[in-house]
Amino acid sequence: METTIMAPAKLNLFLDIVGRRDDGYHFVDMVMQSVTLYDRVSVSINQGDRGISIECSAPDIPCDDTNTAYKAVELFYCAVGRSVPQVSISIEKNIPSQAGMAGGSTDAAAVLKALNELENAGLSADELRSIAGNIGADVPFCIEGGTVRATGIGTDLERLSPLADCAFAIVKPEISVSTGKAYRLSDEVGYGSPADIGPVLDGIASGSIEAVAGGLYNKFEDVLDLPEIESIKSLLIANGALGALMTGSGSAVFGIFRRCDLSSELISRMKKQMNVMIAYPEK
């Protein structure tokens, strides 16, 4: 038995860290958007054998038990009360790693969906999100998809209206950012008044992509202060982006455009200036 799931990347339209729990987890307020840039995750099951094997097209991705896809298999079968059969996973990577685009999380979510289908387990979306929360904070969102506000530690999800028609130009610079370092720097800065999420929420509700672009915010940009990020943002805006932002803890940066403004000539020009990927909102 085999199935293939297309696993979409995510972008943060808003990301604020509003506090830290005693156990080290952080309270966040985020708006996340899944986009049409996909990993291709194939899962097959052989009931006659036992074990989990992973292969990945990207050589820098671990294929052992530290991979989120491996954890997804173990937690799925624990949840349904069955022994793990022979599960083979093949991941064709298109989402850049260490980018803040939930590449590992979306692969894990795809594995949960695939196993639910292959095993005819009948788990609801709520049940899959509950399993997903034990893998990583972004994985429940990757089960949900679309346009979502995430609060708590990132696992309390509120579905929002679909984002108005737009396009994203995404750039992944060579630099990488440690998520742990980003959170440590945020802790050192401290947590005062929360950033204003209102413009992004209002823009989504009213269908104004201009309002959304005007409210883009990522606290990690403030604490990391990376010149490379600011340079890419400036270049995207110079090419007509309504706004630009680093996503997650980085280091990918996106510009948000009216879809009608993103001509083939503009895309060609941007690709000569930077390694840009074009994606659109997933509903």
PLY file of the C-alpha trace (Angstrom):
ply
format ascii 1.0
element vertex 283
property float x
property float y
property float z
element edge 282
property int vertex1
property int vertex2
end_header
0.00 0.00 0.00
1.36 3.42 -0.92
0.15 7.00 -1.13
1.72 10.37 -1.87
0.91 13.63 -0.10
1.92 17.10 -1.26
3.18 18.92 1.84
2.96 22.74 1.61
5.36 25.25 3.11
4.19 27.97 5.49
4.92 31.66 5.84
4.41 33.82 8.92
2.48 37.00 8.17
2.77 37.94 11.83
4.93 36.50 14.61
5.14 37.86 18.12
6.53 36.17 21.22
4.58 37.33 24.22
6.12 35.37 27.08
7.93 32.28 28.31
6.62 29.41 30.40
8.58 27.92 33.28
9.13 24.75 31.22
10.89 26.73 28.48
8.04 26.82 25.96
7.13 30.26 24.63
3.76 31.93 24.26
3.26 33.25 20.75
0.74 35.12 18.65
1.08 34.30 14.97
-0.72 34.38 11.65
0.46 31.56 9.42
-0.28 30.93 5.76
0.31 27.74 3.80
1.63 28.35 0.29
2.00 26.50 -3.00
5.58 25.34 -2.50
5.54 21.63 -1.73
7.58 18.71 -0.54
6.41 15.44 -2.07
6.04 12.80 0.65
5.40 9.17 -0.35
4.53 6.59 2.31
4.22 2.84 1.84
3.32 0.07 4.29
4.31 -3.61 4.30
2.39 -5.42 7.02
4.69 -8.44 6.88
7.74 -6.65 8.24
8.65 -4.15 10.95
10.64 -0.93 11.02
10.79 2.62 9.69
12.98 3.69 6.79
13.35 7.18 5.34
15.04 8.44 2.21
15.28 12.09 1.25
16.44 13.95 -1.84
18.23 16.57 0.30
21.55 15.24 1.66
21.51 17.57 4.68
18.26 16.11 6.05
18.75 13.30 8.62
16.99 10.06 7.78
17.17 8.52 11.24
14.94 8.71 14.30
15.62 12.44 14.68
13.57 13.16 11.55
10.09 14.49 12.34
8.63 12.02 9.83
10.06 9.13 11.89
8.50 10.58 15.05
5.18 10.92 13.23
5.13 7.19 12.45
5.88 6.19 16.04
3.27 8.53 17.52
0.60 7.58 14.98
0.81 3.87 15.78
0.97 4.58 19.50
-2.23 6.63 19.17
-4.11 3.92 17.25
-2.80 1.13 19.51
-1.10 -0.91 16.78
2.41 -2.22 16.29
4.53 -0.37 13.76
4.71 -2.36 10.49
7.34 -1.77 7.81
6.86 1.90 6.90
8.92 3.37 4.08
8.98 7.13 3.55
10.41 8.98 0.57
10.70 12.77 0.76
11.34 14.89 -2.30
12.47 18.21 -0.83
11.50 21.47 -2.49
11.05 23.54 0.67
14.45 24.87 1.78
15.70 23.70 5.16
16.61 26.06 8.02
14.32 28.61 6.41
11.48 29.09 8.89
9.04 27.57 6.38
8.04 24.46 8.40
9.73 22.02 6.02
10.17 19.32 8.66
6.80 19.99 10.27
4.86 19.77 7.03
6.58 16.46 6.17
5.53 15.05 9.55
1.95 16.24 9.00
1.94 14.60 5.56
3.07 11.29 7.11
0.24 11.43 9.67
-2.31 12.08 6.91
-0.86 9.31 4.75
-0.91 6.72 7.55
-4.46 7.68 8.51
-5.47 6.99 4.90
-3.45 3.81 4.37
-4.49 2.24 7.68
-8.14 3.33 7.34
-7.77 4.60 10.90
-10.53 7.19 10.56
-8.86 9.75 12.81
-10.49 13.17 12.69
-8.55 16.35 11.96
-8.74 17.19 15.68
-7.24 13.81 16.57
-4.46 14.22 14.01
-3.69 17.70 15.37
-3.52 16.25 18.88
-0.89 13.73 17.75
0.88 16.44 15.77
1.29 18.65 18.83
3.60 16.02 20.33
5.92 16.26 17.32
6.40 20.02 17.13
4.55 23.29 17.61
4.10 23.93 13.86
2.85 20.44 12.99
-0.81 20.99 14.06
-0.93 24.02 11.75
0.45 21.87 8.93
-2.47 19.48 9.47
-4.88 22.44 9.33
-3.36 24.53 6.51
-4.81 27.68 4.98
-4.83 30.98 6.86
-4.65 30.49 10.62
-4.02 32.44 13.81
-1.95 30.44 16.31
-1.74 31.30 20.01
-0.64 29.59 23.22
2.58 27.73 22.38
1.52 27.77 18.73
-0.90 24.85 18.87
-4.14 26.75 19.63
-5.47 27.38 16.13
-8.18 29.68 14.83
-9.03 29.42 11.14
-9.31 32.80 9.45
-10.88 33.89 6.17
-8.80 32.91 3.12
-6.11 35.42 2.27
-7.00 37.78 -0.58
-5.56 36.99 -4.00
-1.83 37.70 -3.93
1.58 36.22 -4.67
4.75 35.67 -2.68
8.33 36.00 -3.87
10.48 33.96 -1.46
14.25 34.21 -1.07
16.39 31.86 1.02
19.79 33.44 1.72
22.86 31.34 2.40
22.87 32.25 6.09
21.03 29.97 8.51
19.48 30.88 11.83
19.35 28.73 14.96
15.80 28.70 16.31
17.16 28.11 19.79
19.43 31.14 19.52
16.56 33.26 18.24
14.43 32.37 21.26
17.34 32.94 23.67
17.90 36.42 22.26
14.20 37.09 22.57
14.31 36.04 26.23
17.22 38.41 26.82
15.30 41.33 25.30
12.25 40.47 27.40
8.54 40.75 26.80
6.76 44.06 27.12
3.66 45.22 25.27
2.62 42.84 22.48
2.91 43.95 18.86
-0.31 45.00 17.13
-1.76 42.08 15.20
-4.88 44.08 14.36
-3.88 45.36 10.90
-3.11 41.85 9.63
-6.33 40.40 11.04
-8.40 43.30 9.72
-6.73 43.08 6.32
-7.49 39.36 6.08
-11.11 39.89 7.15
-11.67 42.76 4.70
-9.79 41.17 1.81
-7.22 43.97 1.69
-3.81 42.59 0.80
-2.41 46.12 1.16
-3.51 46.23 4.80
-2.00 42.79 5.45
1.29 43.88 3.85
1.31 47.04 5.97
0.96 45.02 9.19
3.62 42.35 8.57
5.70 41.77 11.71
8.24 39.28 13.04
9.76 39.74 16.49
12.76 37.61 15.51
13.81 40.27 13.01
14.16 42.72 15.89
16.29 40.46 18.06
18.47 38.92 15.32
19.22 42.17 13.45
20.65 40.51 10.33
21.86 42.86 7.56
21.34 40.13 4.92
17.64 39.98 5.79
17.22 43.74 5.57
19.02 43.79 2.23
16.68 41.19 0.73
13.62 42.97 2.09
14.77 46.24 0.53
15.38 44.55 -2.81
11.93 42.94 -2.80
10.25 46.25 -2.00
12.31 47.98 -4.72
10.84 45.44 -7.14
7.28 46.32 -6.15
6.51 44.21 -3.08
3.80 45.77 -0.89
5.73 44.54 2.15
8.47 42.06 3.02
9.28 39.96 6.07
11.46 37.14 7.35
9.36 34.07 8.09
9.61 32.11 11.34
13.07 32.22 12.87
14.47 32.56 9.34
16.31 32.78 7.25
13.85 32.85 4.32
12.37 36.23 3.41
9.21 36.83 1.41
7.72 39.78 -0.40
3.97 40.03 -0.83
2.66 41.24 -4.19
-0.66 41.83 -5.87
-0.88 38.84 -8.18
-1.68 41.10 -11.14
1.58 43.04 -10.53
3.80 39.96 -10.64
4.47 39.77 -14.37
6.80 37.26 -16.04
9.15 40.17 -16.78
9.29 41.14 -13.11
9.87 37.53 -12.04
12.68 37.22 -14.58
14.29 40.42 -13.32
14.10 39.34 -9.69
15.58 35.95 -10.49
18.61 37.71 -11.97
19.03 39.66 -8.71
18.36 36.89 -6.20
17.39 33.23 -6.00
13.65 33.77 -5.83
10.81 31.24 -5.61
7.22 32.21 -6.48
4.27 30.83 -4.49
0.62 31.61 -3.88
-1.69 31.22 -0.88
-3.22 27.83 -0.28
-6.86 28.07 0.77
0 1
1 2
2 3
3 4
4 5
5 6
6 7
7 8
8 9
9 10
10 11
11 12
12 13
13 14
14 15
15 16
16 17
17 18
18 19
19 20
20 21
21 22
22 23
23 24
24 25
25 26
26 27
27 28
28 29
29 30
30 31
31 32
32 33
33 34
34 35
35 36
36 37
37 38
38 39
39 40
40 41
41 42
42 43
43 44
44 45
45 46
46 47
47 48
48 49
49 50
50 51
51 52
52 53
53 54
54 55
55 56
56 57
57 58
58 59
59 60
60 61
61 62
62 63
63 64
64 65
65 66
66 67
67 68
68 69
69 70
70 71
71 72
72 73
73 74
74 75
75 76
76 77
77 78
78 79
79 80
80 81
81 82
82 83
83 84
84 85
85 86
86 87
87 88
88 89
89 90
90 91
91 92
92 93
93 94
94 95
95 96
96 97
97 98
98 99
99 100
100 101
101 102
102 103
103 104
104 105
105 106
106 107
107 108
108 109
109 110
110 111
111 112
112 113
113 114
114 115
115 116
116 117
117 118
118 119
119 120
120 121
121 122
122 123
123 124
124 125
125 126
126 127
127 128
128 129
129 130
130 131
131 132
132 133
133 134
134 135
135 136
136 137
137 138
138 139
139 140
140 141
141 142
142 143
143 144
144 145
145 146
146 147
147 148
148 149
149 150
150 151
151 152
152 153
153 154
154 155
155 156
156 157
157 158
158 159
159 160
160 161
161 162
162 163
163 164
164 165
165 166
166 167
167 168
168 169
169 170
170 171
171 172
172 173
173 174
174 175
175 176
176 177
177 178
178 179
179 180
180 181
181 182
182 183
183 184
184 185
185 186
186 187
187 188
188 189
189 190
190 191
191 192
192 193
193 194
194 195
195 196
196 197
197 198
198 199
199 200
200 201
201 202
202 203
203 204
204 205
205 206
206 207
207 208
208 209
209 210
210 211
211 212
212 213
213 214
214 215
215 216
216 217
217 218
218 219
219 220
220 221
221 222
222 223
223 224
224 225
225 226
226 227
227 228
228 229
229 230
230 231
231 232
232 233
233 234
234 235
235 236
236 237
237 238
238 239
239 240
240 241
241 242
242 243
243 244
244 245
245 246
246 247
247 248
248 249
249 250
250 251
251 252
252 253
253 254
254 255
255 256
256 257
257 258
258 259
259 260
260 261
261 262
262 263
263 264
264 265
265 266
266 267
267 268
268 269
269 270
270 271
271 272
272 273
273 274
274 275
275 276
276 277
277 278
278 279
279 280
280 281
281 282
